[in-house]
């Protein structure tokens, strides 16, 4: 920038990097496309897995889009915006994260030729908004009612392609049963499903418990292993002598005073157990520690006890048993106690766990995952999380659509027709949007080793015929088939949310025409001299 006397005027700090107009737009588009390409090979039932190794050597093997994007270290600001799409999709629907990111990348890719042709970004974003609104309308028209059979098929579709060893049918039954158990006023709160994992057995040994499973053992071997008609006290305070808040010393010179001191301490601990017993409790779950003497008195009274529970476990127990979490043992009453038919310590694999079952009106349930290794169980947990979320969405909305690329091909054809009715330069953007929809079936077939061009041609031919709107790609035969008949279905919300999120982030990136990035401060060395830092100082971060 120059003043009237051709004297340069420095506005930005030295070292600031700036890109403008098409350069900025194409840089941002390239970063977003790189993110989409990084997980594109995981899309679909035949998608590949990624191995992620963090800085401390922890290994994650998964094809779950949001997990991959959370773990990789994305630096480019536009790329971070695309990662947020996956997180939003996961929060809203639980599934469709990879589809949303791949779609966002393709929308930006299709916009490149329009920008090169001097179509203004505002015109493109307006066209994309019109197309997204029309897409939601078309998808709603394609949807069918989600009955019990289709709800199970939604779970099976979500589990297809996950590393679950061919146990999709069995696990989908577990998922549907768990979701129905916590259905409350038409809503499914996934946080009310507690998942515990134990190495050993096979995936088919996974099961649901209508109650809560705690990965804890009773604190004393003389306590009963099983308690019927349990009255449960939930304590957020320790059952031990409370330490003083200030440093203090007690000097004792007389042996009788020492005996009295110890007797008082024992009396205080015994009073805690007496108070629990007086309230009617025969089971105690304590978030903090339990003194050895308290354990002894509880065992004598026939009280089952566990200690050092997590806060989340205590809250889950409160929901399942109807009890209240108490912060002062002296104020514990019978009204605060939870109820369960049975509290029992059972062996799971090589270790013992505590099962709380037979709750009268359980608002929380548990799933115990078994598997040969930690990595297998982690992937099963991610698969179950996705399946539970989509089943919950299907039960809440009551609408599903065909899967396997059927909605996307229908949208591509119908939006192309819609574009000509809009006219103007927005027509070009809507046509680009329609073309971008084809990326989902294209990628699904590509990942399955099927010719993508042939697949798109077959699907379009099927959709052009009357009644062909639910035809998707059968990856076993490579032919177009009615996905509703093959029971490949997904919740309507998964599709609409993916399209709306992808459109929003694409529009946001397209509207950026100037990127101003300050140089990063170099790391300080131990002596506090920034000029003596190690390698890798400064500069603007790359994409990954």
Protein Blocks (a to p, Z undefined) as FASTA:
>chain_A
ZZfkopacdfbdghiacdehjlmmmmmmmmmmmmmmmmmmmgcjkbccdddddfkopacd
dfbfklmmmmpccfblklmmmmmmmmmmmmmnopaklmmmmmmmmmmmmmmmmmmnopaf
klmmmmmmmmmmmmmmmmmmmpccddfklmmmmmmmmmgopaehhpmmmmmmmmmmmmmm
mggghiacfklpccdddeedjfklpccdedddddbddfbfkbcfbdghiacdddfbdcdd
dddfbdcddddfbfklmmmmmmmmmmmmmmmmmmmmmnopabdcdfbdcdfklmmmmmmn
opacdehiafklmmmmmmmnopacdfbfklpcfklpccdfbdcdddehjbccdddehiab
acbdcdddddfbfklmmmmmmmmmmmmmmmmmmmmnopacdeehlmmmmmmmmmmmmmmm
ngpjklmmmmmmmmmmmmmmmmmmmmnopafklmmmmmmmmmmpghilmpccdfknopac
dfklnopacdfklmmmmmmmmmmmmmmmmmpcbdcdddddddddfkopaklccehiehid
dfZZ
